[in-house]
Amino acid sequence: MKGKGTTFGAVSILNGIAGGKGVTASVKLGTESTAELEKAPGEWRVFINEKEIQSRLALETVRLALKTAGKEPSEYSGTIRTTTEIPSSVGLKTSSSSSSAIALAVFAALGQKAFDPQKIMTCSIEASLASGTSVTGAMDDAASCLLGGINIADNLGRKIVRSKLFDKTLKVLIRIPRATSSKRNTVELVHMRKFGKVADVLFKMCMDGDYWRAMTLNGTVYSAILGYDPTAALLAVEHDALGASLSGTGPATAAVFEPKMMDEEIKSLITAWSSDGSRVIETETNNEHGRIQSLD
């Protein structure tokens, strides 16, 4: 039994930790997972970008997907292979993208031709919480990775408030600093929730459709909370970005531009962002849904 699932990455418009409600934008960075299942008890092997690893997130996702499909997880074993264009542990929703892709792959391997998005997102949320990769379950992240477009979610209430495809394809630049950061491992939930009223204001802006100004303000607020330098995002605004922000808990910064933005401005920002050795990814917004494919 073999199946494949495809999902995408996302960037933050509003981080959901402080207020419990989050907003994300899907970007065209792909993740593919292949599940090879055997109906026999045994071990699971997990590979990410061809490297075998120990991944509690992947194993929890497999267990939950099998259980959701009405199967007994202990009766199965197999191999999960994931390849992704998304850099890990920098705030670009890698865990939501990979867990959603793995859940899709398991369903495909079991012979399903279509999927219920809510079930896939629930698998991703529960696996993220169980493995400690998220403090909220990140429904907004899972939604954008699976559904495309802009997604507004009540993460604590596990409810999609709004899911909207982009009216047009926008340019996206993502800056990943050369130096890694341990800040995502030191998030103090109680401290961050003290800024919930500020997050509520940004959430209302998003509900009113003012996504990009909310994104820039989100970056300023969370950079201050987490101790990041907001210069990269502010520099993107100087280069006429619609919005720019620290994504997730960082350290990546994302900036969104109109499609007609001049190449000279984009190149100028790339040069400035990469001057300290940072990596810069050029991509665009994404409206594609996740896909499922049986490989038997």
N, C-alpha and C positions, 0 to 999 in steps of 0.2 A: 504494500500500500504506500503510494507516494503522491505528494501534492505540493503545490507551490502557492505562496501568498506574496502579494506586492503591496507596499504602502509607501508613504512619503515622509519627509521631515516637516518641521514647523518652527516658527519663531514667535516670541512673545510680543503681544500688544499690551496685555495687562497680566502681570504675574499674579497667580491665584492664591499665593500663600497668605498674604496679610488679610485679605477680605473674604477668602473662601470662594470667590468667583473669579474666573480667569478668561482671557481672550487670546486666541492664537491665530496665526495666519499660516496656511500650508505653503510650503515651498517645494520646488521640483528637485529634491534630492531623494533618490530612491533607495528603498530597502527591499530585498527579496529573501524569503526564507523557504527552504525546502524541508519537508518532513518525510522521513522514511520510517514507517511504522511496522512493527511485527506484533502479531497477537500472541505474545508469549512473555512471561515475566522476565525481567532482566535489567540491564543497565541502559542508561541514556548517554549518548555522546553529543556534545555541543561544539560546533565550530562557528567562529565569527571571522569573516574575511580570511578563511582557510586556516585559521589557527585554532587548535582545540583548547577550550577553556572550561573552567567550572563556572556555571552561571545559574544562580538560584532563580533569577528572573525567568530565564528560558524554561527551567524545569517546572516552576510554578505555573507558567503559562500553558505548558503542555498538559499538566495535570488538570487545570481548570477547563481547558478546551475539551479534553476527553470527557470530563465529568458533565460539562454542558451538553455534549453530544449524546449523553445517556450511556457512556461507557464507563467501565471500572478501570481507573488509571493503573492499578497494580497488575492488571492483566496484559499490559503493553510495554514494549521497549522499542528502542530505535535510535535514529540519528537526526539531529536538527542542524542544518547548515544555513547560516545567514550571511549575506553579503550586503554591505551598505556603503553609500557615498557620504553618509553623515558622520562627521567627527564625533567621537564619544566624549561624554563627561564635560561638555562645554556649554550646555544650555540649549541644544538644538533638538531636544525631544527624542534622542536616540532610543531610550528605553521604551517609550510609547510606540515608536515606529517599529522597533524589532518585536516587541511583544504582540502587537497587532498582526504583524506579518506571520509570526509563528502560529498564532491562533488560526489565522486563515489557512495556513499550510496544513495544519492538523485536520481542520474541517475538510479541506480538499482531499487529503489522503484517505479520509473516511468515506469518500465518494460523493460528498455534497457538491452540487453545481452552483449553488447560490448561498448567500449568508445573510443573517440578520445583523445589521450594524450594531444594534444595542448589545447583542450577545458578545460580539467581538470586543467592543469597548469595555464591557464588564469584565471579561477575561483580562484585558490589559490593566484595568484599574486594580482589580484584586491581586494580580501578580505583582504590580508595582508596590502596593502596600505591603504585601506579604514578604517581599524581598528587600524592603527598605529603600527602594530607589525613588520613592516619592512620599511626601508627607501628607498629600491631599488626595492621591489617586490620579490626579491630573487628567480629569475627563476632557478638559479643553484641549490638552495635548493629543490625547488619543483620537478625539474627534477630527482634528485637522489632519492628522496622519492618515486617517481612514477615509474621511469624507471629502477632503479638499476644501478650498475656500477659507472664509473667516468663520470661526466658531466661538460662540459665547456660551460658557457653561457655569452652572452652579456646581462646583466640584464637591462640596460637602453634601449637597442634596442629590448628587448624581443625576443631574438633569441638564439636557441641552436646552438652553434658553433661546438660541437662535443659531442657525447654520445658513450661511449666505455665500454663494459663489461670487468670484470676482467679476465685475462688469467688463474688465479688460485685464490683460496680462501686464503686471508691473515688474520692473527690474528690482532685484534684491542683491545687495552686497553684504557679505558676512565677514567680519574680522575676527580671527582667532589668534590671540596673543601667543608668542613663542613660549613664554613661561606659563606652565600650568598653575592652577590654583586649587587649594583645598577648601575654598569657601563653601562649595556646595555640600561638603561633609561637616560643616560647622554651623549650619543654619539653626538659629535658636528660635523655635516656633513661637514661644510665648512672647519673646521680644518683637518679632515681626508682626504678630497679631495686634500689637499696640498701634500699628499704623493702618488698621482696618478702615477707619473713617476716611482717610486719604484715599485708600483704594476704592471705597464706595463712590467717591466723586469721579474717579477715573472710569469706573464701571458705568456710571450714568452717561458719561461722555460717549462711551462705546455703544450703549443702547440707543443714543441719539445719532449714531452713525459717524461720530467724530473720532474715528479710529486712530488716525495718524498723529494728531496732537496728543491724544491719550497715550500713545506709544512713546512719544518723546518724553512726556512727563513721567511715565512709568520708569523709563530708564534713569531719569534724574533721581527719582525717589529711591529706587532700589540700589542704585550705585551708592547713594549716601548711606543707606541702611547697611549694605554689605561691605562698604569700604573700598569700592572700586573708583578709579578715576573716570569721570564721565566725558573726558575730552574727545574720545573717538566718536561718540554719538553726536556731540555738539558740533564737531568738525563736519560730520555728514550733513547736519542741518544747514551749516554754512554753505555746503555744496548743493543746496536746494533739495535735500531729501524731504519726502512727504512726512516721514517719521523715522526716528532712529532710537534704538534702545538696547540696553543690556538684555540679553535673551535668557529667560529662566533665571537661575542664580549665577549665570556667567560661567566662564569669563568672555564668551563670545558676544560681540555687538552686531546687530543687524540694522540695516538701513534700507528703506523702500523708496523707489523713485518712479516717477512717471515714465511710460515707455518712450516718450519723445525726448527724454533727457539727453543732452548732447554727449557724445562719446568723450569729448575733451574734459567735461566735468567729472565723468565717471573715472576716467584715467587719472585725473588729478587726485581724486580721493583715494584711489587704489595706491598711488605712489606715496601719498601721505600716510595711509594706514600701514603700509608694508615697510616703511622706512626703518622701523625698529626690529625687523625680522619677523613681524607677524604675518600669518598666512591670510590671504584674502580670497574668498570664494565668490564667483559671479554666478548667479542663478536667477530664477524668476518665480513669481507666485504660481500656485498650482490649483487647478480645478478638478483634477482627476480623482476618482474614487479608488479605493483599494480594489485589488483584483484577486480572484481565486481560480486555480487551474489544477485539475487532476492530471497526474503524470503517468498513470498506469496504462 
